[in-house]
């Protein structure tokens, strides 16, 4: 797995975990499996989850 950023974010996260107005969702690249082409998914860092904005206007 790639290293998470200093704020705990994976490359596909829109914001750090716990940021108001965000929530966990399945990674759209690996569909939540954490793997892509036999290796850890680079978008979610192999977790199968990303943090993204919810709601919105």
C-alpha positions, 0 to 999 in steps of 0.5 A, spaced: 500 500 500 502 507 498 503 511 504 497 515 507 498 523 507 500 526 514 492 528 515 490 520 514 488 521 506 488 516 501 489 519 494 482 519 492 479 522 498 476 529 497 478 531 504 481 528 511 477 523 515 472 526 519 471 533 515 464 536 516 460 535 510 464 528 508 463 521 509 465 514 507 463 511 500 466 505 496 472 507 492 469 507 485 475 505 481 476 498 485 468 498 487 470 497 494 474 491 493 481 494 495 484 491 489 485 493 482 489 489 477 491 484 482 495 490 486 492 494 492 488 500 489 492 506 488 486 511 489 483 508 496 490 505 498 487 498 498 482 500 503 476 500 498 473 506 501 474 514 500 472 520 503 468 524 499 463 530 500 456 529 501 449 533 500 451 539 496 448 544 493 
